[in-house]
């Protein structure tokens, strides 16, 4: 898996984002460019803005069970 905090990887991702145009077609899936970029930003908003509630209870147990890192 690529590390987004590596300078080369960050530059590669920036180049790929800059290559996108509003009329770009999806290679797979159904999102358009705006939707894809908004989807990618949700994670950052969750971490840095704090606008989302923390997962608790049964959801937390389910997430822990199914999101274990595979080695």
N, CA, C and O atoms as a DFTB+ gen file, in Angstrom:
284 C
 N C O
     1  1       0.839      -1.174       0.000
     2  2       0.000       0.000       0.000
     3  2       0.887       1.242       0.000
     4  3       1.913       1.286       0.679
     5  1       0.486       2.231      -0.756
     6  2       1.270       3.455      -0.844
     7  2       1.047       4.327       0.388
     8  3      -0.053       4.370       0.940
     9  1       2.101       5.020       0.811
    10  2       2.042       5.911       1.966
    11  2       1.845       7.336       1.461
    12  3       2.734       7.901       0.824
    13  1       0.688       7.914       1.743
    14  2       0.355       9.251       1.249
    15  2       1.272      10.333       1.832
    16  3       1.337      11.441       1.300
    17  1       1.973      10.018       2.911
    18  2       2.867      10.992       3.534
    19  2       4.274      10.966       2.930
    20  3       5.130      11.757       3.324
    21  1       4.511      10.077       1.992
    22  2       5.765      10.047       1.244
    23  2       5.675      11.116       0.151
    24  3       4.680      11.177      -0.572
    25  1       6.696      11.950       0.026
    26  2       6.660      13.089      -0.909
    27  2       6.397      12.661      -2.351
    28  3       5.640      13.323      -3.061
    29  1       7.009      11.568      -2.791
    30  2       6.808      11.112      -4.172
    31  2       5.367      10.669      -4.408
    32  3       4.782      10.971      -5.448
    33  1       4.807       9.963      -3.456
    34  2       3.433       9.490      -3.581
    35  2       2.469      10.672      -3.565
    36  3       1.513      10.704      -4.340
    37  1       2.716      11.642      -2.686
    38  2       1.874      12.831      -2.613
    39  2       1.885      13.564      -3.948
    40  3       0.834      13.997      -4.422
    41  1       3.050      13.707      -4.556
    42  2       3.158      14.379      -5.849
    43  2       2.412      13.596      -6.929
    44  3       1.739      14.188      -7.773
    45  1       2.530      12.276      -6.904
    46  2       1.832      11.437      -7.874
    47  2       0.314      11.622      -7.761
    48  3      -0.379      11.728      -8.773
    49  1      -0.188      11.658      -6.539
    50  2      -1.624      11.829      -6.324
    51  2      -2.078      13.209      -6.792
    52  3      -3.132      13.342      -7.413
    53  1      -1.283      14.229      -6.496
    54  2      -1.620      15.588      -6.957
    55  2      -1.685      15.660      -8.473
    56  3      -2.583      16.298      -9.023
    57  1      -0.750      15.018      -9.151
    58  2      -0.748      15.004     -10.607
    59  2      -1.993      14.315     -11.144
    60  3      -2.595      14.775     -12.114
    61  1      -2.376      13.209     -10.510
    62  2      -3.567      12.486     -10.954
    63  2      -4.825      13.329     -10.746
    64  3      -5.718      13.327     -11.594
    65  1      -4.901      14.047      -9.628
    66  2      -6.058      14.907      -9.366
    67  2      -6.097      16.052     -10.364
    68  3      -7.160      16.387     -10.887
    69  1      -4.941      16.656     -10.632
    70  2      -4.892      17.770     -11.584
    71  2      -5.239      17.335     -13.006
    72  3      -5.659      18.157     -13.821
    73  1      -5.067      16.057     -13.305
    74  2      -5.371      15.526     -14.626
    75  2      -6.886      15.401     -14.842
    76  3      -7.347      15.361     -15.983
    77  1      -7.653      15.341     -13.756
    78  2      -9.105      15.187     -13.861
    79  2      -9.759      16.439     -14.427
    80  3      -9.351      17.561     -14.129
    81  1     -10.764      16.229     -15.237
    82  2     -11.567      17.299     -15.818
    83  2     -13.034      16.990     -15.524
    84  3     -13.381      15.825     -15.328
    85  1     -13.908      18.005     -15.489
    86  2     -15.332      17.751     -15.210
    87  2     -15.964      16.735     -16.158
    88  3     -16.885      16.015     -15.775
    89  1     -15.478      16.677     -17.376
    90  2     -16.060      15.751     -18.349
    91  2     -15.371      14.384     -18.358
    92  3     -15.707      13.539     -19.187
    93  1     -14.416      14.150     -17.456
    94  2     -13.729      12.854     -17.379
    95  2     -14.731      11.743     -17.085
    96  3     -15.614      11.893     -16.240
    97  1     -14.583      10.636     -17.789
    98  2     -15.457       9.481     -17.609
    99  2     -14.860       8.543     -16.560
   100  3     -13.641       8.405     -16.465
   101  1     -15.710       7.910     -15.787
   102  2     -15.269       6.945     -14.788
   103  2     -14.752       5.698     -15.495
   104  3     -15.353       5.229     -16.461
   105  1     -13.633       5.165     -15.006
   106  2     -13.114       3.915     -15.557
   107  2     -13.890       2.730     -14.988
   108  3     -14.012       1.689     -15.634
   109  1     -14.413       2.897     -13.776
   110  2     -15.305       1.916     -13.161
   111  2     -16.156       2.667     -12.152
   112  3     -15.765       3.737     -11.686
   113  1     -17.287       2.132     -11.816
   114  2     -18.187       2.810     -10.893
   115  2     -19.041       3.834     -11.611
   116  3     -19.008       3.946     -12.837
   117  1     -19.815       4.588     -10.823
   118  2     -20.764       5.513     -11.429
   119  2     -20.583       6.959     -10.983
   120  3     -21.344       7.829     -11.407
   121  1     -19.595       7.236     -10.141
   122  2     -19.394       8.609      -9.661
   123  2     -18.795       9.479     -10.748
   124  3     -17.997       9.024     -11.568
   125  1     -19.201      10.751     -10.734
   126  2     -18.532      11.707     -11.604
   127  2     -17.358      12.311     -10.816
   128  3     -17.154      11.967      -9.652
   129  1     -16.609      13.186     -11.430
   130  2     -15.405      13.738     -10.800
   131  2     -15.730      14.465      -9.492
   132  3     -15.029      14.275      -8.498
   133  1     -16.763      15.280      -9.476
   134  2     -17.132      16.025      -8.264
   135  2     -17.485      15.089      -7.122
   136  3     -17.057      15.292      -5.986
   137  1     -18.265      14.069      -7.426
   138  2     -18.666      13.111      -6.402
   139  2     -17.464      12.347      -5.856
   140  3     -17.376      12.112      -4.651
   141  1     -16.539      11.959      -6.729
   142  2     -15.359      11.212      -6.311
   143  2     -14.479      12.047      -5.384
   144  3     -14.007      11.551      -4.362
   145  1     -14.261      13.294      -5.733
   146  2     -13.427      14.158      -4.893
   147  2     -14.098      14.430      -3.550
   148  3     -13.427      14.474      -2.519
   149  1     -15.421      14.612      -3.555
   150  2     -16.143      14.803      -2.301
   151  2     -16.043      13.543      -1.440
   152  3     -15.871      13.635      -0.225
   153  1     -16.150      12.380      -2.059
   154  2     -16.033      11.111      -1.346
   155  2     -14.648      10.974      -0.698
   156  3     -14.534      10.532       0.445
   157  1     -13.613      11.353      -1.427
   158  2     -12.246      11.271      -0.882
   159  2     -12.049      12.233       0.284
   160  3     -11.254      11.954       1.182
   161  1     -12.751      13.349       0.285
   162  2     -12.602      14.348       1.343
   163  2     -13.347      14.013       2.624
   164  3     -13.080      14.620       3.661
   165  1     -14.269      13.065       2.582
   166  2     -15.041      12.710       3.777
   167  2     -14.121      12.241       4.899
   168  3     -14.317      12.617       6.055
   169  1     -13.135      11.435       4.578
   170  2     -12.211      10.931       5.599
   171  2     -11.483      12.071       6.290
   172  3     -11.368      12.083       7.516
   173  1     -10.999      13.013       5.526
   174  2     -10.292      14.147       6.117
   175  2     -11.236      14.999       6.967
   176  3     -10.854      15.476       8.036
   177  1     -12.452      15.184       6.497
   178  2     -13.430      15.951       7.271
   179  2     -13.727      15.254       8.594
   180  3     -13.858      15.905       9.630
   181  1     -13.832      13.934       8.555
   182  2     -14.103      13.179       9.780
   183  2     -12.976      13.356      10.791
   184  3     -13.226      13.498      11.988
   185  1     -11.751      13.346      10.315
   186  2     -10.593      13.413      11.208
   187  2     -10.344      14.837      11.694
   188  3     -10.160      15.058      12.891
   189  1     -10.337      15.800      10.783
   190  2      -9.878      17.146      11.125
   191  2     -10.989      18.120      11.530
   192  3     -10.734      19.042      12.306
   193  1     -12.199      17.941      11.029
   194  2     -13.278      18.875      11.351
   195  2     -14.060      18.465      12.587
   196  3     -14.617      19.314      13.284
   197  1     -14.104      17.180      12.859
   198  2     -14.844      16.692      14.016
   199  2     -16.344      16.847      13.873
   200  3     -17.049      16.922      14.879
   201  1     -16.853      16.899      12.647
   202  2     -18.287      17.074      12.417
   203  2     -19.072      15.775      12.513
   204  3     -20.301      15.793      12.445
   205  1     -18.396      14.666      12.667
   206  2     -19.056      13.373      12.680
   207  2     -18.997      12.754      14.068
   208  3     -18.018      12.920      14.796
   209  1     -20.062      12.037      14.423
   210  2     -20.102      11.390      15.722
   211  2     -19.176      10.175      15.734
   212  3     -18.976       9.529      14.705
   213  1     -18.616       9.869      16.900
   214  2     -17.810       8.671      17.048
   215  2     -18.715       7.448      17.020
   216  3     -19.862       7.490      17.463
   217  1     -18.173       6.364      16.490
   218  2     -18.921       5.118      16.429
   219  2     -18.881       4.464      17.803
   220  3     -17.817       4.351      18.411
   221  1     -20.038       4.035      18.289
   222  2     -20.114       3.400      19.602
   223  2     -20.988       2.152      19.521
   224  3     -21.663       1.906      18.522
   225  1     -20.957       1.389      20.574
   226  2     -21.842       0.248      20.732
   227  2     -21.637      -0.853      19.715
   228  3     -20.510      -1.244      19.410
   229  1     -22.753      -1.347      19.196
   230  2     -22.737      -2.482      18.277
   231  2     -21.983      -2.160      16.990
   232  3     -21.259      -3.012      16.475
   233  1     -22.139      -0.953      16.465
   234  2     -21.417      -0.576      15.244
   235  2     -19.910      -0.661      15.460
   236  3     -19.180      -1.139      14.592
   237  1     -19.449      -0.200      16.609
   238  2     -18.019      -0.238      16.913
   239  2     -17.523      -1.680      16.943
   240  3     -16.453      -1.975      16.410
   241  1     -18.281      -2.573      17.557
   242  2     -17.914      -3.982      17.620
   243  2     -17.847      -4.591      16.220
   244  3     -16.917      -5.329      15.897
   245  1     -18.841      -4.272      15.398
   246  2     -18.861      -4.802      14.032
   247  2     -17.673      -4.272      13.236
   248  3     -17.006      -5.040      12.542
   249  1     -17.401      -2.980      13.326
   250  2     -16.269      -2.397      12.606
   251  2     -14.950      -3.027      13.042
   252  3     -14.110      -3.348      12.201
   253  1     -14.762      -3.204      14.323
   254  2     -13.538      -3.825      14.823
   255  2     -13.389      -5.246      14.312
   256  3     -12.288      -5.677      13.970
   257  1     -14.495      -5.975      14.260
   258  2     -14.464      -7.365      13.832
   259  2     -14.088      -7.488      12.362
   260  3     -13.264      -8.325      11.996
   261  1     -14.690      -6.658      11.525
   262  2     -14.498      -6.797      10.075
   263  2     -13.394      -5.935       9.483
   264  3     -13.030      -6.121       8.322
   265  1     -12.861      -5.014      10.240
   266  2     -11.823      -4.125       9.719
   267  2     -10.437      -4.430      10.257
   268  3      -9.568      -3.558      10.260
   269  1     -10.219      -5.655      10.711
   270  2      -8.901      -6.021      11.193
   271  2      -7.932      -6.052      10.013
   272  3      -8.281      -6.487       8.916
   273  1      -6.739      -5.594      10.257
   274  2      -5.720      -5.558       9.207
   275  2      -5.293      -6.974       8.856
   276  3      -5.009      -7.788       9.735
   277  1      -5.251      -7.253       7.569
   278  2      -4.829      -8.583       7.102
   279  2      -3.330      -8.535       6.863
   280  3      -2.836      -7.695       6.111
   281  1      -2.619      -9.432       7.501
   282  2      -1.156      -9.462       7.362
   283  2      -0.732     -10.490       6.349
   284  3       0.462     -10.655       6.101
